[in-house]
Amino acid sequence: MGSEDLVCARCSGLVIEGRCPTCRASREYLRRNSATISPQMIITIIAIIMVLAALAVRQAT
Ligand SMILES: [Zn+2]
């Protein structure tokens, strides 16, 4: 998602390398954020809903 390429404003290093406390905080924030609302998770949820809908239609007919 491009979060690996983020450059820290404080140490000018890559955030994922965690060279300074700002890097580590940002990295932790990104990790937590992507864990809660990742696009992959949304796709998985949509896929499950579609399967359930298909099963419901099959049972109805
Ligand atoms: Zn930094």
N, CA, C, O and the ligand as a Tripos MOL2 file, in Angstrom:
@<TRIPOS>MOLECULE
protein
  245   243    62     0     0
PROTEIN
NO_CHARGES

@<TRIPOS>ATOM
      1 N           0.8140   -1.2050    0.0000 N.3       1 MET1
      2 CA          0.0000    0.0000    0.0000 C.3       1 MET1
      3 C           0.8530    1.2620    0.0000 C.2       1 MET1
      4 O           0.3180    2.3630    0.1340 O.2       1 MET1
      5 N           2.1730    1.1250   -0.1480 N.am      2 GLY2
      6 CA          3.0560    2.2710   -0.2030 C.3       2 GLY2
      7 C           3.5520    2.7420    1.1450 C.2       2 GLY2
      8 O           4.3900    3.6420    1.2110 O.2       2 GLY2
      9 N           3.0620    2.1610    2.2130 N.am      3 SER3
     10 CA          3.4900    2.5930    3.5410 C.3       3 SER3
     11 C           4.9490    2.2370    3.8110 C.2       3 SER3
     12 O           5.5760    2.7990    4.7090 O.2       3 SER3
     13 N           5.4920    1.2830    3.0140 N.am      4 GLU4
     14 CA          6.8870    0.8790    3.1870 C.3       4 GLU4
     15 C           7.8430    1.9650    2.7100 C.2       4 GLU4
     16 O           9.0000    2.0120    3.1270 O.2       4 GLU4
     17 N           7.3440    2.8460    1.8240 N.am      5 ASP5
     18 CA          8.1910    3.8670    1.2220 C.3       5 ASP5
     19 C           8.1290    5.2020    1.9510 C.2       5 ASP5
     20 O           8.7540    6.1690    1.5160 O.2       5 ASP5
     21 N           7.3920    5.2710    3.0420 N.am      6 LEU6
     22 CA          7.2560    6.5310    3.7680 C.3       6 LEU6
     23 C           8.5950    6.9520    4.3670 C.2       6 LEU6
     24 O           9.3000    6.1450    4.9720 O.2       6 LEU6
     25 N           8.9350    8.2360    4.1880 N.am      7 VAL7
     26 CA         10.1870    8.7660    4.7240 C.3       7 VAL7
     27 C           9.8690    9.6330    5.9350 C.2       7 VAL7
     28 O           8.9510   10.4530    5.9060 O.2       7 VAL7
     29 N          10.6410    9.4390    6.9950 N.am      8 CYS8
     30 CA         10.4350   10.1730    8.2380 C.3       8 CYS8
     31 C          10.8750   11.6330    8.0870 C.2       8 CYS8
     32 O          11.9130   11.9220    7.4920 O.2       8 CYS8
     33 N          10.0650   12.5460    8.6360 N.am      9 ALA9
     34 CA         10.3880   13.9730    8.5580 C.3       9 ALA9
     35 C          11.4760   14.3380    9.5690 C.2       9 ALA9
     36 O          12.1000   15.3920    9.4500 O.2       9 ALA9
     37 N          11.7050   13.4890   10.5480 N.am     10 ARG10
     38 CA         12.6470   13.8090   11.6180 C.3      10 ARG10
     39 C          14.0670   13.3300   11.3050 C.2      10 ARG10
     40 O          15.0330   14.0730   11.4800 O.2      10 ARG10
     41 N          14.1850   12.0810   10.8400 N.am     11 CYS11
     42 CA         15.5210   11.5200   10.6150 C.3      11 CYS11
     43 C          15.7970   11.2610    9.1390 C.2      11 CYS11
     44 O          16.8910   10.8230    8.7820 O.2      11 CYS11
     45 N          14.8100   11.5300    8.2720 N.am     12 SER12
     46 CA         14.9380   11.3420    6.8180 C.3      12 SER12
     47 C          15.2060    9.8870    6.4360 C.2      12 SER12
     48 O          15.6220    9.6040    5.3120 O.2      12 SER12
     49 N          14.9740    8.9900    7.3480 N.am     13 GLY13
     50 CA         15.1200    7.5660    7.0350 C.3      13 GLY13
     51 C          13.7650    6.9640    6.7400 C.2      13 GLY13
     52 O          12.7330    7.6130    6.9100 O.2      13 GLY13
     53 N          13.7730    5.7120    6.2930 N.am     14 LEU14
     54 CA         12.5180    5.0230    6.0370 C.3      14 LEU14
     55 C          11.8280    4.7220    7.3640 C.2      14 LEU14
     56 O          12.4470    4.2710    8.3270 O.2      14 LEU14
     57 N          10.5240    4.9890    7.3780 N.am     15 VAL15
     58 CA          9.7540    4.7920    8.6090 C.3      15 VAL15
     59 C           9.8150    3.3400    9.0790 C.2      15 VAL15
     60 O           9.8750    3.0680   10.2780 O.2      15 VAL15
     61 N           9.7990    2.4090    8.1160 N.am     16 ILE16
     62 CA          9.7930    0.9800    8.4950 C.3      16 ILE16
     63 C          11.0920    0.5560    9.1670 C.2      16 ILE16
     64 O          11.1310   -0.4620    9.8590 O.2      16 ILE16
     65 N          12.1570    1.3340    8.9670 N.am     17 GLU17
     66 CA         13.4290    0.9910    9.6010 C.3      17 GLU17
     67 C          13.4560    1.3770   11.0770 C.2      17 GLU17
     68 O          14.2380    0.8220   11.8490 O.2      17 GLU17
     69 N          12.6140    2.3160   11.4680 N.am     18 GLY18
     70 CA         12.4650    2.6690   12.8760 C.3      18 GLY18
     71 C          13.7150    3.2500   13.4980 C.2      18 GLY18
     72 O          14.1270    2.8120   14.5730 O.2      18 GLY18
     73 N          14.3340    4.2350   12.8430 N.am     19 ARG19
     74 CA         15.5950    4.8030   13.3440 C.3      19 ARG19
     75 C          15.3990    5.7370   14.5270 C.2      19 ARG19
     76 O          16.2940    5.8610   15.3630 O.2      19 ARG19
     77 N          14.2520    6.3940   14.6190 N.am     20 CYS20
     78 CA         13.9970    7.3180   15.7120 C.3      20 CYS20
     79 C          12.6160    7.0450   16.3090 C.2      20 CYS20
     80 O          11.8270    6.3090   15.7150 O.2      20 CYS20
     81 N          12.3100    7.6260   17.4740 N.am     21 PRO21
     82 CA         11.0050    7.3800   18.1170 C.3      21 PRO21
     83 C           9.8270    7.7400   17.2220 C.2      21 PRO21
     84 O           8.7820    7.0930   17.2880 O.2      21 PRO21
     85 N           9.9840    8.7740   16.3800 N.am     22 THR22
     86 CA          8.9110    9.1660   15.4650 C.3      22 THR22
     87 C           8.6520    8.0600   14.4480 C.2      22 THR22
     88 O           7.5040    7.7370   14.1430 O.2      22 THR22
     89 N           9.7380    7.4840   13.9270 N.am     23 CYS23
     90 CA          9.6220    6.3570   12.9980 C.3      23 CYS23
     91 C           8.8720    5.2010   13.6420 C.2      23 CYS23
     92 O           7.9440    4.6390   13.0620 O.2      23 CYS23
     93 N           9.2870    4.8670   14.8340 N.am     24 ARG24
     94 CA          8.6870    3.7140   15.5130 C.3      24 ARG24
     95 C           7.2170    3.9500   15.8060 C.2      24 ARG24
     96 O           6.4020    3.0360   15.6820 O.2      24 ARG24
     97 N           6.8710    5.1820   16.1990 N.am     25 ALA25
     98 CA          5.4760    5.5210   16.4860 C.3      25 ALA25
     99 C           4.6410    5.4510   15.2130 C.2      25 ALA25
    100 O           3.5260    4.9290   15.2170 O.2      25 ALA25
    101 N           5.1970    5.9880   14.1120 N.am     26 SER26
    102 CA          4.4860    5.9750   12.8340 C.3      26 SER26
    103 C           4.2890    4.5540   12.3410 C.2      26 SER26
    104 O           3.2210    4.1800   11.8580 O.2      26 SER26
    105 N           5.3550    3.7720   12.4780 N.am     27 ARG27
    106 CA          5.2980    2.3870   12.0350 C.3      27 ARG27
    107 C           4.2210    1.6200   12.8070 C.2      27 ARG27
    108 O           3.4620    0.8390   12.2350 O.2      27 ARG27
    109 N           4.1770    1.8610   14.1040 N.am     28 GLU28
    110 CA          3.1910    1.1950   14.9540 C.3      28 GLU28
    111 C           1.7780    1.6280   14.5780 C.2      28 GLU28
    112 O           0.8510    0.8180   14.5530 O.2      28 GLU28
    113 N           1.6300    2.9180   14.2870 N.am     29 TYR29
    114 CA          0.3240    3.4580   13.9040 C.3      29 TYR29
    115 C          -0.1350    2.8310   12.5860 C.2      29 TYR29
    116 O          -1.2890    2.4210   12.4570 O.2      29 TYR29
    117 N           0.7710    2.7580   11.6090 N.am     30 LEU30
    118 CA          0.4360    2.1860   10.3080 C.3      30 LEU30
    119 C           0.0500    0.7240   10.4430 C.2      30 LEU30
    120 O          -0.8960    0.2520    9.8140 O.2      30 LEU30
    121 N           0.8040    0.0180   11.2780 N.am     31 ARG31
    122 CA          0.5440   -1.4060   11.4580 C.3      31 ARG31
    123 C          -0.8460   -1.6120   12.0570 C.2      31 ARG31
    124 O          -1.6110   -2.4730   11.6220 O.2      31 ARG31
    125 N          -1.1510   -0.7880   13.0800 N.am     32 ARG32
    126 CA         -2.4370   -0.9240   13.7510 C.3      32 ARG32
    127 C          -3.5730   -0.5280   12.8020 C.2      32 ARG32
    128 O          -4.6280   -1.1620   12.7780 O.2      32 ARG32
    129 N          -3.3350    0.5340   12.0220 N.am     33 ASN33
    130 CA         -4.3530    1.0280   11.1020 C.3      33 ASN33
    131 C          -4.6570    0.0110   10.0080 C.2      33 ASN33
    132 O          -5.8180   -0.2340    9.6810 O.2      33 ASN33
    133 N          -3.6060   -0.5770    9.4460 N.am     34 SER34
    134 CA         -3.8010   -1.5350    8.3600 C.3      34 SER34
    135 C          -4.4310   -2.8160    8.8860 C.2      34 SER34
    136 O          -5.0740   -3.5450    8.1320 O.2      34 SER34
    137 N          -4.2520   -3.0980   10.1850 N.am     35 ALA35
    138 CA         -4.8390   -4.3010   10.7620 C.3      35 ALA35
    139 C          -6.3370   -4.1430   10.9290 C.2      35 ALA35
    140 O          -7.0800   -5.1210   10.8450 O.2      35 ALA35
    141 N          -6.7870   -2.9170   11.1660 N.am     36 THR36
    142 CA         -8.2170   -2.7100   11.4070 C.3      36 THR36
    143 C          -8.9850   -2.5060   10.1090 C.2      36 THR36
    144 O         -10.0620   -3.0780    9.9380 O.2      36 THR36
    145 N          -8.4530   -1.7020    9.1900 N.am     37 ILE37
    146 CA         -9.1900   -1.4160    7.9600 C.3      37 ILE37
    147 C          -8.3060   -1.6320    6.7330 C.2      37 ILE37
    148 O          -7.9810   -0.6820    6.0210 O.2      37 ILE37
    149 N          -7.9230   -2.8710    6.4930 N.am     38 SER38
    150 CA         -7.1430   -3.1590    5.2950 C.3      38 SER38
    151 C          -8.0840   -3.4440    4.1310 C.2      38 SER38
    152 O          -9.1140   -4.0930    4.3150 O.2      38 SER38
    153 N          -7.7460   -2.9680    2.9380 N.am     39 PRO39
    154 CA         -8.5950   -3.2270    1.7610 C.3      39 PRO39
    155 C          -8.8010   -4.7110    1.5180 C.2      39 PRO39
    156 O          -9.8550   -5.1330    1.0410 O.2      39 PRO39
    157 N          -7.7800   -5.5040    1.8530 N.am     40 GLN40
    158 CA         -7.8910   -6.9470    1.6860 C.3      40 GLN40
    159 C          -9.0000   -7.5250    2.5660 C.2      40 GLN40
    160 O          -9.7170   -8.4440    2.1690 O.2      40 GLN40
    161 N          -9.1230   -6.9610    3.7750 N.am     41 MET41
    162 CA        -10.1530   -7.4160    4.7070 C.3      41 MET41
    163 C         -11.5310   -7.0660    4.1720 C.2      41 MET41
    164 O         -12.4630   -7.8630    4.2760 O.2      41 MET41
    165 N         -11.6600   -5.8690    3.5980 N.am     42 ILE42
    166 CA        -12.9390   -5.4350    3.0330 C.3      42 ILE42
    167 C         -13.3320   -6.3570    1.8830 C.2      42 ILE42
    168 O         -14.4940   -6.7460    1.7680 O.2      42 ILE42
    169 N         -12.3640   -6.7070    1.0320 N.am     43 ILE43
    170 CA        -12.6290   -7.6160   -0.0930 C.3      43 ILE43
    171 C         -13.0710   -8.9770    0.4290 C.2      43 ILE43
    172 O         -13.9950   -9.5840   -0.1110 O.2      43 ILE43
    173 N         -12.4110   -9.4550    1.4790 N.am     44 THR44
    174 CA        -12.7750  -10.7400    2.0750 C.3      44 THR44
    175 C         -14.1920  -10.7040    2.6130 C.2      44 THR44
    176 O         -14.9590  -11.6450    2.4090 O.2      44 THR44
    177 N         -14.5480   -9.6220    3.3010 N.am     45 ILE45
    178 CA        -15.8980   -9.4780    3.8630 C.3      45 ILE45
    179 C         -16.9320   -9.4570    2.7440 C.2      45 ILE45
    180 O         -17.9740  -10.1050    2.8500 O.2      45 ILE45
    181 N         -16.6500   -8.7160    1.6700 N.am     46 ILE46
    182 CA        -17.5720   -8.6440    0.5210 C.3      46 ILE46
    183 C         -17.7350  -10.0280   -0.1010 C.2      46 ILE46
    184 O         -18.8410  -10.4230   -0.4690 O.2      46 ILE46
    185 N         -16.6250  -10.7630   -0.2140 N.am     47 ALA47
    186 CA        -16.6760  -12.1080   -0.7940 C.3      47 ALA47
    187 C         -17.5460  -13.0300    0.0530 C.2      47 ALA47
    188 O         -18.3320  -13.8070   -0.4890 O.2      47 ALA47
    189 N         -17.4170  -12.9540    1.3680 N.am     48 ILE48
    190 CA        -18.2220  -13.7840    2.2810 C.3      48 ILE48
    191 C         -19.7050  -13.4350    2.1320 C.2      48 ILE48
    192 O         -20.5580  -14.3220    2.0940 O.2      48 ILE48
    193 N         -20.0030  -12.1300    2.0480 N.am     49 ILE49
    194 CA        -21.3930  -11.6820    1.8930 C.3      49 ILE49
    195 C         -21.9830  -12.2110    0.5780 C.2      49 ILE49
    196 O         -23.1350  -12.6410    0.5300 O.2      49 ILE49
    197 N         -21.1610  -12.1710   -0.4960 N.am     50 MET50
    198 CA        -21.6370  -12.6520   -1.8010 C.3      50 MET50
    199 C         -21.9140  -14.1490   -1.7710 C.2      50 MET50
    200 O         -22.8950  -14.6130   -2.3520 O.2      50 MET50
    201 N         -21.0500  -14.9060   -1.0930 N.am     51 VAL51
    202 CA        -21.2480  -16.3550   -0.9840 C.3      51 VAL51
    203 C         -22.5210  -16.6450   -0.2020 C.2      51 VAL51
    204 O         -23.3090  -17.5090   -0.5870 O.2      51 VAL51
    205 N         -22.7200  -15.9210    0.9000 N.am     52 LEU52
    206 CA        -23.9190  -16.1030    1.7080 C.3      52 LEU52
    207 C         -25.1690  -15.7460    0.9100 C.2      52 LEU52
    208 O         -26.1900  -16.4280    1.0140 O.2      52 LEU52
    209 N         -25.0940  -14.6850    0.1150 N.am     53 ALA53
    210 CA        -26.2230  -14.2640   -0.7150 C.3      53 ALA53
    211 C         -26.5370  -15.3310   -1.7570 C.2      53 ALA53
    212 O         -27.7030  -15.6370   -2.0050 O.2      53 ALA53
    213 N         -25.4930  -15.9000   -2.3710 N.am     54 ALA54
    214 CA        -25.6720  -16.9460   -3.3790 C.3      54 ALA54
    215 C         -26.3120  -18.1700   -2.7550 C.2      54 ALA54
    216 O         -27.1880  -18.7870   -3.3620 O.2      54 ALA54
    217 N         -25.8880  -18.5320   -1.5530 N.am     55 LEU55
    218 CA        -26.4660  -19.6840   -0.8570 C.3      55 LEU55
    219 C         -27.9310  -19.4140   -0.5200 C.2      55 LEU55
    220 O         -28.7700  -20.3070   -0.6370 O.2      55 LEU55
    221 N         -28.2360  -18.1990   -0.1060 N.am     56 ALA56
    222 CA        -29.6110  -17.8310    0.2370 C.3      56 ALA56
    223 C         -30.5140  -17.9330   -0.9790 C.2      56 ALA56
    224 O         -31.6470  -18.4060   -0.8890 O.2      56 ALA56
    225 N         -29.9910  -17.4770   -2.1390 N.am     57 VAL57
    226 CA        -30.7570  -17.5360   -3.3900 C.3      57 VAL57
    227 C         -30.9970  -18.9960   -3.7770 C.2      57 VAL57
    228 O         -32.0890  -19.3620   -4.2120 O.2      57 VAL57
    229 N         -29.9530  -19.8300   -3.6110 N.am     58 ARG58
    230 CA        -30.0750  -21.2300   -3.9860 C.3      58 ARG58
    231 C         -31.1060  -21.9600   -3.1130 C.2      58 ARG58
    232 O         -31.8490  -22.8180   -3.5900 O.2      58 ARG58
    233 N         -31.1320  -21.6000   -1.8330 N.am     59 GLN59
    234 CA        -32.0870  -22.2360   -0.9230 C.3      59 GLN59
    235 C         -33.5200  -21.7660   -1.1990 C.2      59 GLN59
    236 O         -34.4800  -22.5080   -0.9940 O.2      59 GLN59
    237 N         -33.6420  -20.5160   -1.6690 N.am     60 ALA60
    238 CA        -34.9620  -19.9340   -1.9020 C.3      60 ALA60
    239 C         -35.6380  -20.5600   -3.1200 C.2      60 ALA60
    240 O         -36.8620  -20.6900   -3.1590 O.2      60 ALA60
    241 N         -34.8380  -20.9460   -4.1090 N.am     61 THR61
    242 CA        -35.4340  -21.4680   -5.3440 C.3      61 THR61
    243 C         -35.6060  -22.9860   -5.3080 C.2      61 THR61
    244 O         -36.0930  -23.5760   -6.2730 O.2      61 THR61
    245 ZN         12.6300    8.9170   12.0110 Zn       62 ZN62
@<TRIPOS>BOND
     1     1     2 1
     2     2     3 1
     3     3     4 2
     4     3     5 am
     5     5     6 1
     6     6     7 1
     7     7     8 2
     8     7     9 am
     9     9    10 1
    10    10    11 1
    11    11    12 2
    12    11    13 am
    13    13    14 1
    14    14    15 1
    15    15    16 2
    16    15    17 am
    17    17    18 1
    18    18    19 1
    19    19    20 2
    20    19    21 am
    21    21    22 1
    22    22    23 1
    23    23    24 2
    24    23    25 am
    25    25    26 1
    26    26    27 1
    27    27    28 2
    28    27    29 am
    29    29    30 1
    30    30    31 1
    31    31    32 2
    32    31    33 am
    33    33    34 1
    34    34    35 1
    35    35    36 2
    36    35    37 am
    37    37    38 1
    38    38    39 1
    39    39    40 2
    40    39    41 am
    41    41    42 1
    42    42    43 1
    43    43    44 2
    44    43    45 am
    45    45    46 1
    46    46    47 1
    47    47    48 2
    48    47    49 am
    49    49    50 1
    50    50    51 1
    51    51    52 2
    52    51    53 am
    53    53    54 1
    54    54    55 1
    55    55    56 2
    56    55    57 am
    57    57    58 1
    58    58    59 1
    59    59    60 2
    60    59    61 am
    61    61    62 1
    62    62    63 1
    63    63    64 2
    64    63    65 am
    65    65    66 1
    66    66    67 1
    67    67    68 2
    68    67    69 am
    69    69    70 1
    70    70    71 1
    71    71    72 2
    72    71    73 am
    73    73    74 1
    74    74    75 1
    75    75    76 2
    76    75    77 am
    77    77    78 1
    78    78    79 1
    79    79    80 2
    80    79    81 am
    81    81    82 1
    82    82    83 1
    83    83    84 2
    84    83    85 am
    85    85    86 1
    86    86    87 1
    87    87    88 2
    88    87    89 am
    89    89    90 1
    90    90    91 1
    91    91    92 2
    92    91    93 am
    93    93    94 1
    94    94    95 1
    95    95    96 2
    96    95    97 am
    97    97    98 1
    98    98    99 1
    99    99   100 2
   100    99   101 am
   101   101   102 1
   102   102   103 1
   103   103   104 2
   104   103   105 am
   105   105   106 1
   106   106   107 1
   107   107   108 2
   108   107   109 am
   109   109   110 1
   110   110   111 1
   111   111   112 2
   112   111   113 am
   113   113   114 1
   114   114   115 1
   115   115   116 2
   116   115   117 am
   117   117   118 1
   118   118   119 1
   119   119   120 2
   120   119   121 am
   121   121   122 1
   122   122   123 1
   123   123   124 2
   124   123   125 am
   125   125   126 1
   126   126   127 1
   127   127   128 2
   128   127   129 am
   129   129   130 1
   130   130   131 1
   131   131   132 2
   132   131   133 am
   133   133   134 1
   134   134   135 1
   135   135   136 2
   136   135   137 am
   137   137   138 1
   138   138   139 1
   139   139   140 2
   140   139   141 am
   141   141   142 1
   142   142   143 1
   143   143   144 2
   144   143   145 am
   145   145   146 1
   146   146   147 1
   147   147   148 2
   148   147   149 am
   149   149   150 1
   150   150   151 1
   151   151   152 2
   152   151   153 am
   153   153   154 1
   154   154   155 1
   155   155   156 2
   156   155   157 am
   157   157   158 1
   158   158   159 1
   159   159   160 2
   160   159   161 am
   161   161   162 1
   162   162   163 1
   163   163   164 2
   164   163   165 am
   165   165   166 1
   166   166   167 1
   167   167   168 2
   168   167   169 am
   169   169   170 1
   170   170   171 1
   171   171   172 2
   172   171   173 am
   173   173   174 1
   174   174   175 1
   175   175   176 2
   176   175   177 am
   177   177   178 1
   178   178   179 1
   179   179   180 2
   180   179   181 am
   181   181   182 1
   182   182   183 1
   183   183   184 2
   184   183   185 am
   185   185   186 1
   186   186   187 1
   187   187   188 2
   188   187   189 am
   189   189   190 1
   190   190   191 1
   191   191   192 2
   192   191   193 am
   193   193   194 1
   194   194   195 1
   195   195   196 2
   196   195   197 am
   197   197   198 1
   198   198   199 1
   199   199   200 2
   200   199   201 am
   201   201   202 1
   202   202   203 1
   203   203   204 2
   204   203   205 am
   205   205   206 1
   206   206   207 1
   207   207   208 2
   208   207   209 am
   209   209   210 1
   210   210   211 1
   211   211   212 2
   212   211   213 am
   213   213   214 1
   214   214   215 1
   215   215   216 2
   216   215   217 am
   217   217   218 1
   218   218   219 1
   219   219   220 2
   220   219   221 am
   221   221   222 1
   222   222   223 1
   223   223   224 2
   224   223   225 am
   225   225   226 1
   226   226   227 1
   227   227   228 2
   228   227   229 am
   229   229   230 1
   230   230   231 1
   231   231   232 2
   232   231   233 am
   233   233   234 1
   234   234   235 1
   235   235   236 2
   236   235   237 am
   237   237   238 1
   238   238   239 1
   239   239   240 2
   240   239   241 am
   241   241   242 1
   242   242   243 1
   243   243   244 2
@<TRIPOS>SUBSTRUCTURE
     1 MET1         2 RESIDUE 1 A MET
     2 GLY2         6 RESIDUE 1 A GLY
     3 SER3        10 RESIDUE 1 A SER
     4 GLU4        14 RESIDUE 1 A GLU
     5 ASP5        18 RESIDUE 1 A ASP
     6 LEU6        22 RESIDUE 1 A LEU
     7 VAL7        26 RESIDUE 1 A VAL
     8 CYS8        30 RESIDUE 1 A CYS
     9 ALA9        34 RESIDUE 1 A ALA
    10 ARG10       38 RESIDUE 1 A ARG
    11 CYS11       42 RESIDUE 1 A CYS
    12 SER12       46 RESIDUE 1 A SER
    13 GLY13       50 RESIDUE 1 A GLY
    14 LEU14       54 RESIDUE 1 A LEU
    15 VAL15       58 RESIDUE 1 A VAL
    16 ILE16       62 RESIDUE 1 A ILE
    17 GLU17       66 RESIDUE 1 A GLU
    18 GLY18       70 RESIDUE 1 A GLY
    19 ARG19       74 RESIDUE 1 A ARG
    20 CYS20       78 RESIDUE 1 A CYS
    21 PRO21       82 RESIDUE 1 A PRO
    22 THR22       86 RESIDUE 1 A THR
    23 CYS23       90 RESIDUE 1 A CYS
    24 ARG24       94 RESIDUE 1 A ARG
    25 ALA25       98 RESIDUE 1 A ALA
    26 SER26      102 RESIDUE 1 A SER
    27 ARG27      106 RESIDUE 1 A ARG
    28 GLU28      110 RESIDUE 1 A GLU
    29 TYR29      114 RESIDUE 1 A TYR
    30 LEU30      118 RESIDUE 1 A LEU
    31 ARG31      122 RESIDUE 1 A ARG
    32 ARG32      126 RESIDUE 1 A ARG
    33 ASN33      130 RESIDUE 1 A ASN
    34 SER34      134 RESIDUE 1 A SER
    35 ALA35      138 RESIDUE 1 A ALA
    36 THR36      142 RESIDUE 1 A THR
    37 ILE37      146 RESIDUE 1 A ILE
    38 SER38      150 RESIDUE 1 A SER
    39 PRO39      154 RESIDUE 1 A PRO
    40 GLN40      158 RESIDUE 1 A GLN
    41 MET41      162 RESIDUE 1 A MET
    42 ILE42      166 RESIDUE 1 A ILE
    43 ILE43      170 RESIDUE 1 A ILE
    44 THR44      174 RESIDUE 1 A THR
    45 ILE45      178 RESIDUE 1 A ILE
    46 ILE46      182 RESIDUE 1 A ILE
    47 ALA47      186 RESIDUE 1 A ALA
    48 ILE48      190 RESIDUE 1 A ILE
    49 ILE49      194 RESIDUE 1 A ILE
    50 MET50      198 RESIDUE 1 A MET
    51 VAL51      202 RESIDUE 1 A VAL
    52 LEU52      206 RESIDUE 1 A LEU
    53 ALA53      210 RESIDUE 1 A ALA
    54 ALA54      214 RESIDUE 1 A ALA
    55 LEU55      218 RESIDUE 1 A LEU
    56 ALA56      222 RESIDUE 1 A ALA
    57 VAL57      226 RESIDUE 1 A VAL
    58 ARG58      230 RESIDUE 1 A ARG
    59 GLN59      234 RESIDUE 1 A GLN
    60 ALA60      238 RESIDUE 1 A ALA
    61 THR61      242 RESIDUE 1 A THR
    62 ZN62       245 GROUP 0 **** ****
